[in-house]
Structure formats: C-alpha cells, structure tokens
Amino acid sequence: MSAASLSRRLTNSAAVFAALGDGTRLRLVARLTASGPASITRLASGGRVTRQAITKHLRVLEGAGLAHARRHGREQLWELDATPLDDARAGLDLISHQWEQALRRLKAFVEGQG
C-alpha cells in the first residue's frame, strides 16, 4: 500500500479513533459487540449513564459509521457496524508492519557498523 493510500485510510479512520476515545462509547461498542442489537433503554440499564447521554454517545458512534439504528416495532434498536473498525485495524496493522521493517533495517545498519 502506498503512503498516500495509507494516509487516506487513516484519515477516514480518524472519526473512528475519536469516537472510541471516550470510555462510555468504547463500552457501548463492546456491549453491542457482545450482545448484538439493543435498545437505548437496554444499553442504559445497569449503569450510571442516562438514556439521554446514551443517545448522544450513540449519535457520535453513528457519525463515525460505527453504529446505526433500525426500527423494531415501537423500539429503535442500535447495531454495531464493524466495517469502520476493520478499516482502522487494517491501517494500524500496516503501520505496525512498516515500523517492524524500519526496526529491522536499523538493526541491520547498526550491526553492519560493528
């Protein structure tokens, strides 16, 4: 992958990283991952966060492409969309691979100097 392509992928993932930078939103993603689609009432149960706050956090996740709502009868169920997470992970994996290559080159250079 070219540097320009990597830059585009990471720029597109910036909203994902920003959304996941909040502990409440990160817990919501984990909860939706573990239990599947859930209503705001269900997501707010057992916690200290109000339904209104949960709604605001879900809207941020929605803006980052990580979640979306769908109607199920009278309820609105929120679901996780893992595609942006997969894209962000792929970008981080590429950076990790490039970093490892740079360290190998540095090691070879330093060992060649001795």
Secondary structure as the mmCIF struct_conf table of DSSP 4:
data_model
#
loop_
_struct_conf.conf_type_id
_struct_conf.id
_struct_conf.beg_label_comp_id
_struct_conf.beg_label_asym_id
_struct_conf.beg_label_seq_id
_struct_conf.end_label_comp_id
_struct_conf.end_label_asym_id
_struct_conf.end_label_seq_id
HELX_RH_AL_P HELX_RH_AL_P1 ALA A 3 LEU A 20
TURN_TY1_P TURN_TY1_P1 GLY A 21 GLY A 21
BEND BEND1 ASP A 22 ASP A 22
HELX_RH_AL_P HELX_RH_AL_P2 GLY A 23 SER A 35
BEND BEND2 PRO A 37 PRO A 37
STRN STRN1 ALA A 38 SER A 39
HELX_RH_AL_P HELX_RH_AL_P3 ILE A 40 ALA A 44
TURN_TY1_P TURN_TY1_P2 SER A 45 GLY A 46
BEND BEND3 GLY A 47 VAL A 49
HELX_RH_AL_P HELX_RH_AL_P4 ARG A 51 GLY A 63
TURN_TY1_P TURN_TY1_P3 ALA A 64 GLY A 65
BEND BEND4 LEU A 66 LEU A 66
STRN STRN2 ALA A 67 HIS A 72
TURN_TY1_P TURN_TY1_P4 GLY A 73 ARG A 74
STRN STRN3 GLU A 75 LEU A 80
HELX_RH_AL_P HELX_RH_AL_P5 THR A 83 GLN A 113
#
